[in-house]
């Protein structure tokens, strides 16, 4: 086996190792995303139950004195909280690192090691 064959074998081994690394990273990202989604879903369900109960209690207590005004104020406060949370979520998603960032960085290093820097 000549030097070209050894280089091809080394390159194939390197690509296989990087593919395995990418598969592990994707599996971990998927598991993390599912866990976060389930926790968020449970938290949202509990929050919805809490808000319904609190709104009902406030409406019952204040209905005779103020009528529909407390309900309108609660609706406005819920809308403001929703807008704030949506803004925070959007900002967090934009700031998150790209999927498979480590794998792409390692592949870039491999390319530079094998072929040199591109202009």
N, C-alpha and C positions, 0 to 999 in steps of 0.2 A: 504494500500500500504506500503510495507516494505522498508527498506533502499536500497535494491537492485533495487527495482522499481523506487524509487526516483532518485537514481544515474543514472539509465538508461535513465530516462526522462530528467535529467539535461544534460547528455552527448548528447542526441538527440537534445535538444535545442541548445546546444553549437555548434554542427556540422551544424545545420540549420543556425545559425547566421554566422558562418564562410563561409558557402556556399553563403549566401546572400552578404557578404563582398567581396568574390571572384568574384561574378557576377558583382557587381558594379565596382570593379577594372578593370575587363576585358572590360566592356562597356566604361569606361573612357579611357582606353588605346587604344581601337579601334577608338574612336572618335578623340583622339589626333593624332593618326597615319594617319587617313584619312585627317584631316585638314593640317597636315604637308606635306603630299603627294601632296595635291592640290596646296598649296602655292609653293612648290618646282617645280611643273609642270608649273605653270604660270611664275615663275621666269626663268625657263630654256627656255621657249618659247620666252620670252622677250630678254633674253641674246642671243639666237640664231639669232633673228632678228637684234639685235644691232651688233653682230659680222659680219653678212653677209653684212650689210650696211657699216660698217667701213672698212671691207676688200675690198669691191668694190670701195670705195672712195680712199683708199690708192693705189690700183692697177691702177685706172684711172690716178691719179696724177703722179705716179712714173713710169708708164709703158714705156714712151718714153725714159727716162733717164737710167733706170736700168733693164728693161725687166722683166723676171720671178723671179729675186732674192728677191724682197720684198714679193712676194707671198710665196716663200719658207721660208723666215724668219717668216712670220706670221703663217704659218703652224707649224713650230717648236715651236713658242711661245704658240700656242694653245695646242699642244701636251704636253708641259711642264706644262701648267696650268691644263690640264685634269689629268695628273699623280699626281700632287700635291693635287688636290681636291679628287681624288680617295683614296689617302693615308690618307687624313684627315677623309674622310667618314669611311674608314676601322677602323681607330683608335677610332673614336667616337662610332661606333657600338660595338667594343670590350669592351669599357669602360662603356657602358650603363648597367644599373641594370637589372637583370633577370626579366622576366615577372612574375607578381604576387609575388614579393619578400615579400611584407608586409603580404600577406595572408599566405605564407609558414612560415614566422616567427611566426605569431600568432598560426598557427597549431602546430608548434614545442613547443611553450610555453604551449599550451593546453595538448599536449602529456606528457610533463614533469610534469605538474600539476596533471594529472590523474594517471600516471604510474611511476613517478619518473625518475631520470636520467638514461639514458642507458650507459653501460660501454664503 
